[in-house]
């Protein structure tokens, strides 16, 4: 017989940031605030971290000056979420975010192996709800780049939103980010 539901506290982003400022978490703790819940991030395998570095370098070249390609850094997505995507591209320079995390990345990228199902379902719904125009998953299991675009309401999704367009591109295919449409990226350049 199931017992009563376990009460949970949902954190606001400002509360979470106060905990961070007070040093509640240890350096190196891989914690994200996702829709009010504190989640532990995926451990870093060698292929996972290699892919993060490859994505960062490729996107820095594709976007160029005036853009900041951030790795594993917080984004202030909404009042209840402060994820730390593997890579996010935001307009501006490094010092533009010295007092607050960016709120509107034009591209968010997650590198996924063990977190693939979570990144496809929950992270996609979260980023779509926040109106992020483009979300990529570097799928290390199938060695493809999953490109998601056009956020739209989807009642069956965890946070009520998902992407209308989803495309899986193989290593020899090319993609251009919406924020840098003039630069084609070979998918294999993102894969370890």
LINTA-V580689 format. One record per residue. N is the residue number from 0. NEAR is the number of other ideal C-beta (glycine too) atoms within 12 Angstrom. D_FIRST is the distance of its C-alpha to the first C-alpha in whole Angstrom. Layout:
<<N/NEAR/D_FIRST> <N/NEAR/D_FIRST>>
//
This chain:
<<0/3/0> <1/5/4> <2/6/6> <3/6/10> <4/6/12> <5/7/15> <6/7/18> <7/10/21> <8/14/24> <9/17/26> <10/26/30> <11/20/33> <12/30/36> <13/19/38> <14/20/36> <15/34/35> <16/22/39> <17/16/39> <18/21/37> <19/24/39> <20/11/42> <21/10/41> <22/10/41> <23/16/37> <24/20/37> <25/10/39> <26/9/41> <27/11/40> <28/16/36> <29/21/35> <30/25/33> <31/37/33> <32/36/32> <33/37/30> <34/32/29> <35/24/29> <36/23/27> <37/28/28> <38/25/28> <39/18/30> <40/29/32> <41/29/33> <42/14/35> <43/22/39> <44/18/40> <45/14/44> <46/24/44> <47/33/41> <48/23/44> <49/21/47> <50/36/45> <51/37/45> <52/26/49> <53/31/50> <54/43/48> <55/32/50> <56/19/53> <57/35/53> <58/40/52> <59/25/54> <60/21/57> <61/32/56> <62/33/56> <63/18/58> <64/13/60> <65/16/58> <66/29/55> <67/32/52> <68/40/50> <69/35/47> <70/29/45> <71/28/42> <72/26/43> <73/30/41> <74/39/41> <75/28/40> <76/37/39> <77/27/37> <78/20/36> <79/26/33> <80/37/34> <81/38/36> <82/46/36> <83/36/38> <84/47/39> <85/44/41> <86/43/44> <87/46/45> <88/40/48> <89/33/49> <90/23/53> <91/24/55> <92/15/56> <93/13/54> <94/9/55> <95/18/54> <96/22/51> <97/11/52> <98/9/50> <99/18/47> <100/31/45> <101/34/46> <102/24/44> <103/26/45> <104/41/46> <105/35/47> <106/44/45> <107/48/42> <108/44/42> <109/44/39> <110/42/39> <111/37/36> <112/29/35> <113/20/32> <114/33/31> <115/24/32> <116/18/29> <117/24/29> <118/38/32> <119/29/32> <120/27/29> <121/30/29> <122/46/32> <123/42/34> <124/32/32> <125/41/33> <126/43/37> <127/35/37> <128/30/36> <129/35/38> <130/24/41> <131/40/42> <132/27/44> <133/37/44> <134/48/41> <135/48/42> <136/44/39> <137/47/41> <138/35/39> <139/34/40> <140/23/38> <141/19/40> <142/25/43> <143/26/43> <144/40/44> <145/35/41> <146/33/43> <147/40/41> <148/29/43> <149/22/43> <150/29/40> <151/21/39> <152/17/36> <153/21/33> <154/11/30> <155/11/28> <156/25/28> <157/24/26> <158/29/29> <159/17/30> <160/30/33> <161/30/35> <162/34/38> <163/18/40> <164/19/42> <165/26/41> <166/23/43> <167/22/43> <168/29/46> <169/20/47> <170/22/50> <171/14/53> <172/22/52> <173/21/53> <174/36/51> <175/25/53> <176/37/51> <177/26/51> <178/29/52> <179/26/55> <180/16/56> <181/12/59> <182/21/58> <183/17/56> <184/33/54> <185/21/54> <186/31/50> <187/21/51> <188/27/52> <189/40/49> <190/30/47> <191/21/48>>
//
